[in-house]
Amino acid sequence: MSTELNIAELTFVLEDFTRMHIRLPQAQRLSFTTLSVLHTLAGHGPMRLTELTASEQVTQPAITQIVTNLEREGLVERRPDPSDGRAVLVHVTEAGAAIVSGRRAERVAHLTALAEGLTPEERAAIAVAVPALARLVELNRSGS
């Protein structure tokens, strides 16, 4: 087994893993983009619509519609931006945060069961890789 990092192979594996991971929770009554907005707000705090448009890579009308629908369902709320009275910040509500934490708990349970099928060496390799993957995420955030 090579210890050289093959970025193309990493990309393919991460794409497959991401597709699997996104689809793990079974209760799927919201679209992927809508769920992504909830996860973004739960993880990064309140944001302006323009920031959500950029982070979710959708159009301004699309994010406005998503936020309006989430607001109607009681999963987010708009509040005035304390630093600019003309702007609003979108906040995740307790109900929205509960969806995010419930999805995470489902993923943890499913991945725990899958990890039982790995060898101790494979589990150790993943454990060693986690900090490096977290650092890649951090580098991406600081670069954008």
Secondary structure in CASP SS format (residue, H / E / C, confidence):
PFRMAT SS
TARGET T0000
AUTHOR 0000-0000-0000
METHOD secondary structure of the structure
MODEL  1
M C 1.00
S C 1.00
T C 1.00
E C 1.00
L C 1.00
N C 1.00
I H 1.00
A H 1.00
E H 1.00
L H 1.00
T H 1.00
F H 1.00
V H 1.00
L H 1.00
E H 1.00
D H 1.00
F H 1.00
T H 1.00
R H 1.00
M H 1.00
H H 1.00
I H 1.00
R C 1.00
L C 1.00
P C 1.00
Q C 1.00
A C 1.00
Q C 1.00
R C 1.00
L C 1.00
S C 1.00
F H 1.00
T H 1.00
T H 1.00
L H 1.00
S H 1.00
V H 1.00
L H 1.00
H H 1.00
T H 1.00
L H 1.00
A H 1.00
G H 1.00
H H 1.00
G C 1.00
P C 1.00
M E 1.00
R C 1.00
L H 1.00
T H 1.00
E H 1.00
L H 1.00
T H 1.00
A H 1.00
S H 1.00
E H 1.00
Q C 1.00
V C 1.00
T C 1.00
Q H 1.00
P H 1.00
A H 1.00
I H 1.00
T H 1.00
Q H 1.00
I H 1.00
V H 1.00
T H 1.00
N H 1.00
L H 1.00
E H 1.00
R H 1.00
E C 1.00
G C 1.00
L C 1.00
V E 1.00
E E 1.00
R E 1.00
R E 1.00
P E 1.00
D E 1.00
P C 1.00
S C 1.00
D E 1.00
G E 1.00
R E 1.00
A E 1.00
V E 1.00
L E 1.00
V E 1.00
H E 1.00
V E 1.00
T C 1.00
E H 1.00
A H 1.00
G H 1.00
A H 1.00
A H 1.00
I H 1.00
V H 1.00
S H 1.00
G H 1.00
R H 1.00
R H 1.00
A H 1.00
E H 1.00
R H 1.00
V H 1.00
A H 1.00
H H 1.00
L H 1.00
T H 1.00
A H 1.00
L H 1.00
A H 1.00
E C 1.00
G C 1.00
L C 1.00
T C 1.00
P H 1.00
E H 1.00
E H 1.00
R H 1.00
A H 1.00
A H 1.00
I H 1.00
A H 1.00
V H 1.00
A H 1.00
V H 1.00
P H 1.00
A H 1.00
L H 1.00
A H 1.00
R H 1.00
L H 1.00
V H 1.00
E H 1.00
L H 1.00
N H 1.00
R H 1.00
S H 1.00
G H 1.00
S C 1.00
END
